[in-house]
Amino acid sequence: MTGLKLITFDLDNTLWPVDEVIRQAERTCGAWITEHHPEASAALTAERIRSVRDRLIGEQPDYLNNLTRLRRDAMAQAFIEAGFAEREARHIAQDAFLVFHEARNKVSFFPGALEVLETLADSYTLGALSNGNADLERIGIRDLFAFHHSAESIGKRKPEADMFRAALHSAGVTATQAVHVGDHPLEDVDAARQHGFHAVWANLIDLSWPSDLDQPSHYIHNLHELTDLLPLFDD
């Protein structure tokens, strides 16, 4: 079998810019804690949570495979270290994470993203591969994708092979029939190449390519450009 069948997309900074989304979600979460648990708000400064998260990752690197657990546990630990009983700390952290996650999924797409996805879904199998915890159902684009694999659902984050293998299994295709589109030079582009996929660097936020990686063969600065590249992968 030849020809392109599957297109997989990274999500954050590929279909939408994410940095301000996360900052706003953190502000929303902090405001909720201040309103509902004012005695806990002093323990949840951004710097404090960052410090606790870094420590947790240092102690258990596997946290990077589940950012939901990492953020929730970091909040709980910050509350515990501020003097809260563990049960209460974890209860507040769980509720606060739900507030954070709702706001985290209020994204604004890059120009043309929805139009391109809708067009491609008519001709190709589309899949989402993400290290993050975006929820396609909440965002409103779940119906455009045949599957969504994440570091949380697979248990390993990109650039490991697991997520890419899962995509091929879900779509019933070989790696030569698949192209992965993503913003991260190592976790998306180089990983896809290493695992046999075609790769497109979606450089929509003007990153610099790392000097220690081979230059990408294909790149775009606007998602509309993707449709012009796809015939190159049909040979």
Residue frames as a rotation matrix with the C-alpha (Angstrom) as fourth column:
MET 1
0.573 0.819 0.000 0.00
0.819 -0.573 0.000 0.00
0.000 0.000 -1.000 0.00
THR 2
-0.641 -0.761 0.095 1.30
0.764 -0.645 -0.016 3.44
0.074 0.063 0.995 -0.88
GLY 3
-0.179 0.547 0.818 0.04
0.255 -0.777 0.575 6.97
0.950 0.311 0.000 -0.54
LEU 4
-0.931 -0.169 0.324 -0.68
-0.214 -0.464 -0.859 9.16
0.296 -0.869 0.396 2.43
LYS 5
-0.201 0.881 -0.428 -3.50
0.470 0.470 0.747 7.90
0.860 -0.051 -0.509 4.64
LEU 6
0.512 0.322 -0.797 -2.93
0.848 -0.041 0.528 9.34
0.138 -0.946 -0.294 8.10
ILE 7
-0.141 -0.518 0.844 -2.15
0.094 -0.856 -0.509 12.85
0.986 0.007 0.170 9.34
THR 8
0.311 0.187 -0.932 -1.38
0.925 0.166 0.342 13.24
0.218 -0.968 -0.121 13.03
PHE 9
0.233 -0.139 0.962 -1.26
0.024 -0.989 -0.149 16.60
0.972 0.058 -0.227 14.75
ASP 10
-0.713 -0.328 -0.619 0.33
0.686 -0.146 -0.713 17.82
0.144 -0.933 0.329 17.91
LEU 11
0.335 0.942 0.009 -2.07
0.897 -0.322 0.302 20.22
0.288 -0.093 -0.953 19.65
ASP 12
0.733 -0.062 -0.677 -0.53
0.375 -0.794 0.479 22.97
-0.567 -0.605 -0.559 21.83
ASN 13
0.060 -0.670 -0.740 1.36
-0.368 -0.704 0.607 25.53
-0.928 0.236 -0.288 19.73
THR 14
-0.886 -0.240 0.396 0.42
0.260 0.450 0.854 23.57
-0.383 0.860 -0.337 16.60
LEU 15
-0.291 0.863 0.412 -3.34
0.845 0.030 0.533 24.15
0.448 0.504 -0.739 16.35
TRP 16
0.799 0.484 0.356 -3.48
0.255 -0.810 0.528 26.98
0.544 -0.331 -0.771 18.91
PRO 17
-0.269 -0.867 0.419 -0.99
-0.206 -0.373 -0.905 29.10
0.941 -0.330 -0.078 20.88
VAL 18
0.327 0.448 -0.832 -0.88
0.531 0.641 0.554 27.72
0.781 -0.624 -0.028 24.41
ASP 19
-0.633 -0.715 -0.296 1.30
0.595 -0.205 -0.777 29.90
0.495 -0.668 0.556 26.65
GLU 20
-0.795 0.383 0.471 -1.29
-0.499 -0.854 -0.148 32.60
0.345 -0.352 0.870 27.36
VAL 21
0.216 0.879 -0.426 -3.99
-0.361 0.477 0.801 29.92
0.907 -0.020 0.420 27.69
ILE 22
0.044 -0.282 -0.959 -2.03
0.716 0.678 -0.166 28.29
0.696 -0.679 0.231 30.53
ARG 23
-0.913 -0.406 0.047 -1.33
0.275 -0.695 -0.664 31.63
0.302 -0.593 0.746 32.20
GLN 24
-0.438 0.830 0.345 -5.02
-0.704 -0.555 0.444 32.54
0.560 -0.049 0.827 32.08
ALA 25
0.355 0.554 -0.753 -6.00
0.015 0.802 0.597 29.12
0.935 -0.223 0.276 33.40
GLU 26
-0.397 -0.576 -0.715 -3.60
0.768 0.219 -0.602 29.56
0.503 -0.788 0.356 36.32
ARG 27
-0.932 0.107 0.346 -5.06
-0.225 -0.919 -0.323 32.99
0.284 -0.379 0.881 37.06
THR 28
-0.022 0.997 -0.079 -8.59
-0.628 0.048 0.777 31.58
0.778 0.066 0.625 36.93
CYS 29
0.222 0.011 -0.975 -7.60
0.464 0.878 0.116 28.71
0.857 -0.478 0.190 39.21
GLY 30
-0.751 -0.592 -0.291 -5.92
0.550 -0.317 -0.773 31.08
0.365 -0.741 0.564 41.67
ALA 31
-0.700 0.562 0.440 -8.95
-0.567 -0.812 0.135 33.36
0.433 -0.155 0.888 41.76
TRP 32
0.276 0.821 -0.499 -11.21
-0.273 0.565 0.778 30.37
0.921 -0.079 0.381 42.46
ILE 33
-0.095 -0.392 -0.915 -9.02
0.758 0.568 -0.322 29.25
0.646 -0.724 0.243 45.36
THR 34
-0.947 -0.279 0.161 -8.95
0.138 -0.803 -0.580 32.79
0.291 -0.527 0.799 46.78
GLU 35
-0.360 0.896 0.260 -12.76
-0.724 -0.444 0.528 32.97
0.589 0.001 0.808 46.62
HIS 36
0.535 0.700 -0.473 -13.58
-0.343 0.691 0.636 29.49
0.772 -0.178 0.610 47.89
HIS 37
0.696 -0.392 -0.602 -10.58
0.695 0.580 0.425 28.70
0.183 -0.714 0.676 50.10
PRO 38
0.770 -0.382 0.511 -8.96
-0.244 -0.916 -0.318 32.02
0.589 0.121 -0.799 51.05
GLU 39
0.700 -0.515 0.494 -6.93
-0.532 0.086 0.842 30.33
-0.476 -0.853 -0.214 53.78
ALA 40
0.477 -0.505 0.719 -5.26
0.528 0.819 0.225 28.20
-0.703 0.272 0.657 51.09
SER 41
0.955 0.019 0.295 -4.53
0.275 -0.421 -0.864 30.91
0.108 0.907 -0.408 48.54
ALA 42
0.659 -0.751 0.035 -1.27
-0.717 -0.614 0.332 32.04
-0.228 -0.244 -0.943 50.13
ALA 43
0.088 -0.624 0.776 0.19
-0.167 0.759 0.629 28.57
-0.982 -0.185 -0.038 49.54
LEU 44
0.344 0.176 0.922 -0.53
0.735 0.561 -0.381 28.65
-0.584 0.809 0.063 45.82
THR 45
0.392 -0.318 -0.863 1.70
-0.507 -0.858 0.086 31.33
-0.768 0.404 -0.497 44.36
ALA 46
0.926 -0.046 -0.374 2.98
-0.334 0.359 -0.871 30.55
0.174 0.932 0.317 40.88
GLU 47
0.018 -1.000 0.003 6.54
-0.810 -0.016 -0.587 30.44
0.587 0.008 -0.810 42.17
ARG 48
-0.242 -0.059 0.968 5.61
-0.840 0.512 -0.179 28.01
-0.486 -0.857 -0.173 44.94
ILE 49
0.726 0.582 0.366 3.81
-0.306 0.750 -0.586 25.63
-0.616 0.314 0.723 42.61
ARG 50
0.718 -0.537 -0.443 6.69
-0.488 0.066 -0.870 25.78
0.496 0.841 -0.214 40.14
SER 51
-0.255 -0.862 0.439 9.12
-0.932 0.098 -0.348 24.87
0.257 -0.498 -0.828 42.91
VAL 52
-0.019 0.334 0.942 7.01
-0.608 0.745 -0.276 21.96
-0.794 -0.578 0.189 44.10
ARG 53
0.920 0.375 -0.118 6.49
-0.305 0.489 -0.817 20.71
-0.248 0.788 0.564 40.54
ASP 54
0.341 -0.873 -0.348 10.23
-0.709 0.004 -0.705 20.77
0.617 0.487 -0.618 39.85
ARG 55
-0.429 -0.502 0.751 10.88
-0.888 0.388 -0.248 18.82
-0.167 -0.773 -0.613 43.03
LEU 56
0.372 0.660 0.653 8.22
-0.462 0.741 -0.486 16.22
-0.805 -0.121 0.581 42.22
ILE 57
0.905 -0.083 -0.416 9.66
-0.378 0.287 -0.880 15.70
0.193 0.954 0.229 38.73
GLY 58
-0.049 -0.998 0.049 13.12
-0.867 0.018 -0.499 15.33
0.496 -0.067 -0.865 40.21
GLU 59
-0.412 -0.033 0.911 11.84
-0.733 0.606 -0.309 12.67
-0.542 -0.795 -0.273 42.60
GLN 60
-0.074 0.483 0.873 9.60
0.341 0.835 -0.433 10.94
-0.937 0.265 -0.226 40.06
PRO 61
-0.806 -0.330 -0.492 10.45
-0.297 -0.494 0.817 11.70
-0.513 0.804 0.300 36.40
ASP 62
-0.761 0.562 0.324 7.41
0.648 0.634 0.423 9.66
0.033 0.531 -0.846 35.36
TYR 63
-0.097 0.722 -0.685 5.29
0.454 -0.580 -0.677 12.66
-0.886 -0.376 -0.271 36.34
LEU 64
-0.606 -0.197 -0.771 6.16
-0.473 -0.690 0.548 14.11
-0.640 0.697 0.324 32.91
ASN 65
-0.953 0.301 -0.027 3.97
0.173 0.618 0.767 11.41
0.248 0.726 -0.641 31.37
ASN 66
-0.037 0.980 -0.194 0.91
0.910 0.113 0.398 12.73
0.413 -0.162 -0.897 33.22
LEU 67
-0.789 -0.342 0.511 0.69
0.215 -0.932 -0.291 16.51
0.576 -0.119 0.809 33.50
THR 68
0.242 0.924 0.295 -2.76
-0.259 -0.232 0.938 16.29
0.935 -0.304 0.183 35.08
ARG 69
0.696 -0.030 -0.717 -1.41
0.601 0.572 0.559 14.25
0.393 -0.820 0.416 37.99
LEU 70
-0.372 -0.926 -0.068 1.64
0.852 -0.311 -0.421 16.51
0.369 -0.215 0.904 38.23
ARG 71
-0.568 0.183 0.802 -0.34
-0.134 -0.983 0.129 19.75
0.812 -0.034 0.583 38.52
ARG 72
0.532 0.846 0.027 -2.91
-0.217 0.105 0.970 18.26
0.819 -0.522 0.240 40.90
ASP 73
0.571 -0.370 -0.733 -0.28
0.753 0.591 0.289 16.67
0.327 -0.717 0.616 43.15
ALA 74
-0.542 -0.797 0.265 1.86
0.638 -0.596 -0.487 19.81
0.546 -0.096 0.832 43.13
MET 75
-0.167 0.570 0.804 -1.08
-0.403 -0.784 0.472 21.88
0.900 -0.245 0.361 44.35
ALA 76
0.795 0.499 -0.345 -1.91
0.051 0.512 0.858 19.30
0.604 -0.700 0.381 47.02
GLN 77
0.179 -0.822 -0.540 1.70
0.916 0.340 -0.214 19.16
0.360 -0.457 0.814 48.20
ALA 78
-0.607 -0.363 0.707 1.90
0.192 -0.930 -0.313 22.96
0.772 -0.054 0.634 48.40
PHE 79
0.292 0.799 0.525 -1.20
-0.498 -0.342 0.797 22.96
0.817 -0.494 0.298 50.60
ILE 80
0.768 -0.051 -0.639 0.17
0.446 0.758 0.476 20.15
0.460 -0.651 0.605 52.80
GLU 81
-0.228 -0.960 -0.163 3.45
0.870 -0.125 -0.476 21.98
0.437 -0.250 0.864 53.27
ALA 82
-0.519 0.135 0.844 1.46
-0.196 -0.980 0.036 25.07
0.832 -0.146 0.535 54.26
GLY 83
-0.902 0.041 0.431 -0.11
-0.428 0.066 -0.902 23.11
-0.066 -0.997 -0.042 57.11
PHE 84
0.077 0.982 -0.173 -3.26
-0.990 0.096 0.107 21.61
0.122 0.163 0.979 55.63
ALA 85
-0.024 0.028 0.999 -4.24
-0.375 0.926 -0.035 18.03
-0.927 -0.376 -0.012 56.44
GLU 86
-0.883 -0.462 0.077 -3.57
-0.111 0.365 0.924 15.73
-0.455 0.808 -0.374 53.50
ARG 87
-0.395 0.802 0.448 -7.20
0.855 0.499 -0.139 14.83
-0.335 0.328 -0.883 52.89
GLU 88
0.530 0.597 -0.602 -8.28
0.386 -0.802 -0.456 18.46
-0.755 0.009 -0.655 52.81
ALA 89
-0.208 -0.716 -0.666 -5.29
-0.423 -0.549 0.721 19.46
-0.882 0.431 -0.189 50.67
ARG 90
-0.917 -0.161 0.365 -6.06
0.205 0.594 0.778 16.81
-0.342 0.788 -0.512 48.08
HIS 91
-0.004 0.988 0.156 -9.75
0.896 0.072 -0.438 17.69
-0.444 0.138 -0.886 48.04
ILE 92
0.477 0.130 -0.869 -9.01
-0.036 -0.985 -0.167 21.37
-0.878 0.111 -0.465 47.39
ALA 93
-0.532 -0.783 -0.321 -6.40
-0.410 -0.094 0.907 20.48
-0.741 0.614 -0.271 44.77
GLN 94
-0.674 0.344 0.654 -8.82
0.641 0.711 0.288 18.20
-0.366 0.613 -0.700 42.93
ASP 95
0.432 0.894 -0.117 -11.53
0.740 -0.426 -0.520 20.85
-0.515 0.138 -0.846 42.79
ALA 96
0.316 -0.393 -0.864 -9.01
-0.281 -0.908 0.310 23.52
-0.906 0.145 -0.397 41.81
PHE 97
-0.752 -0.621 0.220 -7.64
-0.003 0.338 0.941 21.39
-0.659 0.707 -0.256 39.01
LEU 98
-0.175 0.766 0.618 -11.11
0.919 0.353 -0.178 21.02
-0.354 0.537 -0.766 37.51
VAL 99
0.722 0.376 -0.581 -11.36
0.236 -0.923 -0.304 24.81
-0.651 0.083 -0.755 37.40
PHE 100
-0.152 -0.883 -0.443 -7.90
-0.431 -0.344 0.834 25.04
-0.890 0.318 -0.328 35.84
HIS 101
-0.721 -0.221 0.656 -8.67
0.349 0.703 0.620 22.37
-0.598 0.676 -0.430 33.25
GLU 102
0.355 0.896 0.266 -11.89
0.804 -0.148 -0.576 23.98
-0.477 0.418 -0.773 32.13
ALA 103
0.733 -0.130 -0.667 -10.05
-0.231 -0.971 -0.064 27.25
-0.639 0.202 -0.742 31.51
ARG 104
-0.314 -0.943 0.108 -7.09
-0.272 0.198 0.942 25.42
-0.910 0.267 -0.318 29.95
ASN 105
-0.504 0.189 0.843 -9.38
0.715 0.638 0.285 24.18
-0.484 0.747 -0.457 27.19
LYS 106
0.715 0.644 -0.270 -10.63
0.395 -0.692 -0.604 27.64
-0.576 0.325 -0.750 26.21
VAL 107
-0.330 -0.932 0.150 -8.29
0.554 -0.062 0.830 28.05
-0.765 0.357 0.537 23.26
SER 108
0.586 0.380 -0.716 -8.15
-0.376 -0.655 -0.655 30.37
-0.718 0.653 -0.241 20.27
PHE 109
0.567 -0.323 0.758 -7.11
0.619 0.774 -0.133 28.57
-0.544 0.544 0.639 17.11
PHE 110
-0.569 -0.760 -0.313 -4.37
0.165 -0.479 0.862 29.71
-0.805 0.439 0.398 14.79
PRO 111
-0.004 0.571 -0.821 -5.75
-0.783 -0.513 -0.352 31.32
-0.622 0.641 0.449 11.61
GLY 112
-0.016 0.100 -0.995 -7.09
-0.925 0.376 0.053 28.66
0.379 0.921 0.086 9.26
ALA 113
-0.833 -0.437 0.340 -6.73
-0.542 0.767 -0.342 25.77
-0.111 -0.469 -0.876 11.70
LEU 114
-0.229 0.824 0.518 -10.37
-0.207 0.479 -0.853 24.73
-0.951 -0.303 0.061 11.82
GLU 115
0.565 0.445 -0.695 -10.87
-0.728 -0.130 -0.674 25.18
-0.390 0.886 0.250 8.09
VAL 116
-0.242 -0.756 -0.608 -7.80
-0.902 0.406 -0.146 23.07
0.357 0.514 -0.780 7.31
LEU 117
-0.831 -0.053 0.554 -8.82
-0.369 0.797 -0.478 20.32
-0.416 -0.602 -0.682 9.73
GLU 118
0.133 0.976 0.170 -12.34
-0.319 0.205 -0.925 20.16
-0.938 0.069 0.339 8.32
THR 119
0.490 -0.014 -0.872 -11.00
-0.871 -0.037 -0.489 19.95
-0.025 0.999 -0.030 4.77
LEU 120
-0.509 -0.806 -0.302 -8.41
-0.796 0.574 -0.192 17.28
0.328 0.142 -0.934 5.54
ALA 121
-0.568 0.332 0.753 -10.86
-0.448 0.643 -0.621 15.16
-0.691 -0.690 -0.217 7.53
ASP 122
0.532 0.798 -0.283 -12.78
-0.657 0.179 -0.732 14.55
-0.533 0.575 0.620 4.31
SER 123
0.647 -0.337 -0.684 -9.80
-0.584 0.357 -0.729 12.83
0.490 0.871 0.034 2.66
TYR 124
-0.353 -0.869 -0.347 -7.53
-0.250 0.445 -0.860 11.51
0.902 -0.217 -0.374 5.42
THR 125
0.550 0.334 -0.765 -7.66
0.652 0.401 0.644 9.86
0.522 -0.853 0.002 8.80
LEU 126
0.080 -0.488 0.869 -6.74
-0.359 -0.828 -0.431 12.51
0.930 -0.278 -0.241 11.37
GLY 127
0.463 0.004 -0.886 -5.23
0.735 0.557 0.387 11.75
0.495 -0.830 0.255 14.76
ALA 128
0.645 -0.265 0.716 -4.04
-0.479 -0.871 0.109 13.87
0.595 -0.414 -0.689 17.66
LEU 129
0.368 -0.635 -0.679 -0.79
0.742 0.641 -0.197 13.11
0.560 -0.431 0.707 19.50
SER 130
0.411 -0.106 0.905 -0.09
-0.296 -0.955 0.022 15.30
0.862 -0.277 -0.424 22.51
ASN 131
-0.532 -0.632 -0.564 2.13
0.461 0.343 -0.819 15.36
0.710 -0.695 0.108 25.56
GLY 132
-0.881 0.209 0.425 -0.31
-0.420 -0.759 -0.497 17.76
0.219 -0.616 0.757 27.19
ASN 133
-0.780 0.625 -0.019 -3.79
0.504 0.611 -0.611 17.34
-0.370 -0.486 -0.791 28.64
ALA 134
-0.730 0.566 -0.383 -5.98
-0.670 -0.703 0.239 19.23
-0.134 0.431 0.892 26.20
ASP 135
-0.482 0.691 0.539 -9.51
0.272 0.702 -0.658 17.82
-0.833 -0.170 -0.527 25.90
LEU 136
-0.995 0.030 0.092 -10.74
0.083 -0.227 0.970 17.75
0.050 0.973 0.223 22.31
GLU 137
-0.242 0.966 -0.088 -14.34
0.908 0.258 0.332 17.24
0.343 0.001 -0.939 23.45
ARG 138
0.200 0.276 -0.940 -14.29
0.721 -0.691 -0.050 20.40
-0.663 -0.668 -0.337 25.56
ILE 139
-0.632 -0.539 -0.556 -12.51
0.024 -0.731 0.681 22.32
-0.775 0.417 0.475 22.82
GLY 140
0.287 0.920 -0.267 -15.15
-0.365 -0.153 -0.918 21.19
-0.886 0.361 0.292 20.30
ILE 141
0.117 -0.307 -0.944 -13.10
-0.993 -0.018 -0.117 19.36
0.019 0.952 -0.307 17.66
ARG 142
-0.329 -0.273 0.904 -13.31
-0.489 0.868 0.085 15.74
-0.808 -0.415 -0.419 18.79
ASP 143
0.581 0.680 0.447 -15.45
0.022 0.536 -0.844 14.79
-0.813 0.500 0.297 15.80
LEU 144
0.734 -0.358 -0.577 -12.66
-0.678 -0.331 -0.656 15.76
0.044 0.873 -0.486 13.38
PHE 145
-0.319 -0.947 0.037 -10.25
-0.937 0.309 -0.166 13.18
0.146 -0.087 -0.985 14.80
ALA 146
0.297 0.358 -0.885 -10.38
-0.322 0.910 0.260 9.41
0.899 0.208 0.386 14.56
PHE 147
0.539 -0.186 -0.821 -8.35
0.754 0.541 0.372 9.16
0.375 -0.820 0.432 17.77
HIS 148
0.538 -0.451 0.712 -6.50
-0.524 -0.841 -0.137 11.20
0.661 -0.300 -0.688 20.37
HIS 149
0.545 -0.477 -0.689 -3.48
0.704 0.707 0.068 9.63
0.455 -0.522 0.722 22.05
SER 150
0.659 -0.331 0.676 -1.69
-0.484 -0.874 0.044 11.50
0.576 -0.356 -0.736 24.80
ALA 151
-0.492 -0.870 -0.034 1.17
-0.438 0.281 -0.854 10.91
0.752 -0.405 -0.519 27.20
GLU 152
-0.430 0.402 0.809 -1.49
-0.863 0.082 -0.499 10.25
-0.267 -0.912 0.311 29.84
SER 153
0.620 0.785 0.007 -3.43
-0.739 0.587 -0.330 7.68
-0.263 0.199 0.944 27.82
ILE 154
0.652 -0.445 -0.615 -0.35
-0.250 0.639 -0.727 5.90
0.716 0.627 0.306 26.43
GLY 155
0.938 -0.299 -0.177 1.93
0.275 0.324 0.905 6.20
-0.213 -0.897 0.386 29.46
LYS 156
-0.126 -0.991 0.045 4.90
0.813 -0.077 0.577 7.60
-0.568 0.110 0.816 27.51
ARG 157
0.589 0.300 -0.750 5.42
-0.047 -0.914 -0.403 11.07
-0.807 0.273 -0.524 26.08
LYS 158
0.839 -0.396 0.373 6.90
0.404 -0.006 -0.915 11.98
0.364 0.918 0.155 22.75
PRO 159
0.039 -0.210 -0.977 9.66
-0.999 0.002 -0.040 11.60
0.010 0.978 -0.210 21.54
GLU 160
-0.592 -0.220 0.775 9.30
-0.350 0.937 -0.002 7.96
-0.725 -0.273 -0.632 22.66
ALA 161
-0.953 0.103 -0.285 7.92
-0.238 0.326 0.915 5.60
0.187 0.940 -0.286 20.03
ASP 162
-0.795 0.603 0.064 4.82
0.450 0.658 -0.604 4.49
-0.406 -0.452 -0.794 21.95
MET 163
-0.072 0.820 -0.568 2.43
-0.083 -0.572 -0.816 7.24
-0.994 -0.012 0.109 20.87
PHE 164
-0.296 -0.111 -0.949 3.47
-0.917 -0.244 0.315 6.98
-0.266 0.963 -0.029 17.22
ARG 165
-0.985 -0.054 -0.164 3.02
-0.095 0.963 0.251 3.20
0.144 0.263 -0.954 17.26
ALA 166
-0.529 0.847 -0.056 -0.42
0.424 0.207 -0.882 3.62
-0.735 -0.490 -0.469 18.82
ALA 167
-0.067 0.479 -0.875 -1.37
-0.598 -0.722 -0.349 6.01
-0.799 0.500 0.335 16.03
LEU 168
-0.646 -0.229 -0.728 -0.40
-0.748 0.379 0.545 3.52
0.151 0.897 -0.416 13.33
HIS 169
-0.948 0.319 -0.020 -2.34
0.313 0.913 -0.261 0.78
-0.065 -0.254 -0.965 15.10
SER 170
-0.318 0.876 -0.363 -5.43
0.144 -0.333 -0.932 2.97
-0.937 -0.348 -0.020 15.49
ALA 171
0.097 0.330 -0.939 -5.39
-0.781 -0.559 -0.278 3.96
-0.617 0.760 0.203 11.81
GLY 172
0.570 0.089 0.817 -4.32
0.198 0.950 -0.241 0.57
-0.798 0.299 0.524 10.44
VAL 173
0.950 -0.308 -0.050 -1.53
-0.156 -0.330 -0.931 2.05
0.270 0.892 -0.361 8.33
THR 174
0.361 -0.912 -0.196 2.24
0.926 0.375 -0.038 1.89
0.109 -0.168 0.980 8.05
ALA 175
0.139 -0.383 -0.913 4.58
0.518 -0.758 0.397 4.70
-0.844 -0.528 0.093 9.03
THR 176
-0.841 -0.507 0.188 5.30
0.402 -0.354 0.845 5.51
-0.362 0.786 0.502 5.38
GLN 177
-0.311 0.822 0.477 1.59
0.722 -0.122 0.681 6.29
0.618 0.556 -0.555 4.95
ALA 178
0.613 0.527 -0.589 1.61
0.790 -0.400 0.465 8.79
0.010 -0.750 -0.661 7.82
VAL 179
-0.276 -0.661 0.698 2.76
0.396 -0.740 -0.544 12.35
0.876 0.126 0.466 8.36
HIS 180
0.213 0.280 -0.936 3.05
0.974 -0.139 0.181 14.05
-0.080 -0.950 -0.302 11.73
VAL 181
0.073 -0.069 0.995 2.61
0.341 -0.936 -0.090 17.82
0.937 0.346 -0.045 12.06
GLY 182
0.665 0.171 -0.727 3.96
0.743 -0.054 0.667 19.52
0.074 -0.984 -0.163 15.15
ASP 183
0.885 -0.248 0.395 5.78
-0.205 -0.968 -0.148 22.51
0.419 0.050 -0.907 16.59
HIS 184
0.699 -0.616 0.362 8.44
-0.463 -0.004 0.886 20.86
-0.545 -0.788 -0.288 18.74
PRO 185
0.234 -0.667 -0.707 11.72
-0.936 0.042 -0.349 20.15
0.262 0.744 -0.615 16.90
LEU 186
-0.781 -0.619 0.085 12.63
-0.613 0.733 -0.295 17.14
0.120 -0.282 -0.952 19.05
GLU 187
-0.635 0.548 0.545 9.34
-0.187 0.575 -0.797 15.77
-0.750 -0.608 -0.262 20.38
ASP 188
0.497 0.864 -0.077 7.40
-0.244 0.054 -0.968 16.18
-0.833 0.500 0.238 17.14
VAL 189
0.694 -0.159 -0.702 9.57
-0.720 -0.165 -0.674 16.56
-0.009 0.973 -0.229 14.06
ASP 190
-0.347 -0.910 -0.229 12.69
-0.890 0.396 -0.227 14.57
0.297 0.126 -0.947 14.88
ALA 191
-0.497 0.230 0.836 10.69
-0.452 0.754 -0.476 11.95
-0.741 -0.615 -0.271 16.76
ALA 192
0.625 0.780 -0.031 8.37
-0.396 0.283 -0.873 11.43
-0.673 0.558 0.486 13.80
ARG 193
0.419 -0.556 -0.717 11.36
-0.840 0.062 -0.539 11.03
0.344 0.829 -0.441 11.48
GLN 194
-0.595 -0.729 0.339 13.03
-0.804 0.540 -0.250 8.59
-0.001 -0.421 -0.907 13.84
HIS 195
-0.423 0.522 0.741 9.88
-0.198 0.745 -0.638 6.47
-0.884 -0.416 -0.212 13.99
GLY 196
-0.719 -0.051 0.693 9.39
0.547 0.573 0.610 6.32
-0.428 0.818 -0.384 10.22
PHE 197
0.424 0.900 -0.100 6.75
0.686 -0.392 -0.613 9.00
-0.591 0.191 -0.784 9.75
HIS 198
-0.153 -0.293 0.944 6.96
0.688 -0.718 -0.111 11.86
0.710 0.632 0.312 7.32
ALA 199
-0.060 0.077 -0.995 7.22
0.914 -0.397 -0.086 15.07
-0.402 -0.915 -0.046 9.31
VAL 200
0.104 0.115 0.988 6.18
0.544 -0.838 0.040 18.70
0.832 0.533 -0.150 8.94
TRP 201
-0.653 -0.368 -0.662 7.48
0.753 -0.403 -0.519 21.36
-0.076 -0.838 0.541 11.28
ALA 202
0.383 0.825 0.415 4.59
0.740 -0.543 0.397 23.69
0.553 0.155 -0.819 12.14
ASN 203
-0.574 -0.697 -0.430 6.59
0.819 -0.494 -0.292 26.78
-0.009 -0.520 0.854 13.05
LEU 204
0.190 0.803 0.565 3.64
0.697 -0.516 0.498 29.04
0.691 0.300 -0.658 13.74
ILE 205
0.951 0.127 -0.282 5.22
0.300 -0.603 0.739 30.82
-0.077 -0.788 -0.611 16.72
ASP 206
0.713 -0.678 0.176 8.57
-0.309 -0.530 -0.790 31.63
0.629 0.509 -0.588 15.09
LEU 207
0.836 -0.483 0.261 10.90
-0.049 0.407 0.912 29.26
-0.547 -0.775 0.316 16.93
SER 208
0.163 -0.857 -0.489 14.54
-0.987 -0.136 -0.090 28.72
0.011 0.497 -0.868 16.08
TRP 209
0.860 0.102 -0.500 15.56
-0.196 0.971 -0.140 25.26
0.471 0.218 0.855 14.91
PRO 210
0.747 -0.601 0.285 18.14
-0.258 0.132 0.957 23.62
-0.612 -0.789 -0.056 17.24
SER 211
0.294 -0.731 -0.616 21.62
-0.955 -0.212 -0.206 23.45
0.020 0.649 -0.761 15.74
ASP 212
-0.618 -0.607 0.499 22.14
-0.657 0.748 0.096 19.86
-0.432 -0.268 -0.861 16.93
LEU 213
0.054 0.685 0.727 19.22
0.178 0.710 -0.682 18.45
-0.983 0.166 -0.084 14.90
ASP 214
-0.771 -0.233 0.592 19.09
0.591 0.081 0.802 17.84
-0.235 0.969 0.075 11.17
GLN 215
-0.803 0.459 -0.381 17.09
-0.493 -0.870 -0.009 20.56
-0.336 0.180 0.925 9.45
PRO 216
-0.071 0.857 0.511 13.46
0.067 0.515 -0.855 19.67
-0.995 -0.026 -0.094 8.67
SER 217
-0.801 -0.173 0.572 12.67
0.540 0.203 0.817 18.73
-0.258 0.964 -0.069 5.09
HIS 218
-0.279 0.807 0.521 9.22
0.542 -0.315 0.779 20.31
0.793 0.499 -0.349 5.29
TYR 219
-0.685 0.087 -0.723 7.95
0.642 -0.396 -0.656 23.23
-0.344 -0.914 0.216 7.34
ILE 220
-0.010 0.747 0.664 5.05
0.723 -0.454 0.521 25.67
0.691 0.486 -0.535 7.40
HIS 221
-0.970 -0.234 -0.067 4.38
0.220 -0.728 -0.649 29.06
0.104 -0.645 0.757 8.98
ASN 222
-0.412 0.911 0.014 0.62
-0.880 -0.393 -0.266 28.92
-0.237 -0.122 0.964 8.41
LEU 223
-0.385 0.264 0.884 -1.62
-0.108 0.939 -0.327 25.87
-0.917 -0.221 -0.333 8.53
HIS 224
0.693 0.637 -0.337 -3.07
-0.381 -0.073 -0.922 26.70
-0.612 0.768 0.192 5.11
GLU 225
0.057 -0.779 -0.624 0.35
-0.998 -0.043 -0.038 25.83
0.003 0.626 -0.780 3.67
LEU 226
-0.401 -0.235 0.885 -0.07
-0.472 0.882 0.021 22.23
-0.785 -0.409 -0.464 4.79
THR 227
0.571 0.722 0.391 -2.47
-0.025 0.491 -0.871 21.32
-0.821 0.487 0.299 1.98
ASP 228
0.737 -0.357 -0.575 0.17
-0.671 -0.274 -0.689 22.26
0.088 0.893 -0.441 -0.60
LEU 229
-0.293 -0.932 0.215 2.71
-0.952 0.305 0.025 19.94
-0.089 -0.198 -0.976 0.99
LEU 230
0.152 0.401 0.903 0.58
-0.552 0.793 -0.259 16.81
-0.820 -0.459 0.342 1.24
PRO 231
0.934 0.197 -0.299 0.96
-0.358 0.461 -0.812 15.67
-0.022 0.865 0.501 -2.40
LEU 232
0.077 -0.987 -0.144 4.70
-0.880 0.001 -0.475 15.31
0.469 0.163 -0.868 -1.71
PHE 233
-0.516 -0.272 0.812 3.93
-0.750 0.602 -0.275 12.41
-0.414 -0.751 -0.515 0.62
ASP 234
0.532 0.828 0.180 1.84
-0.592 0.515 -0.621 10.43
-0.606 0.223 0.763 -1.86
ASP 235
0.193 -0.522 -0.831 4.75
-0.902 0.239 -0.360 9.03
0.386 0.819 -0.424 -3.83
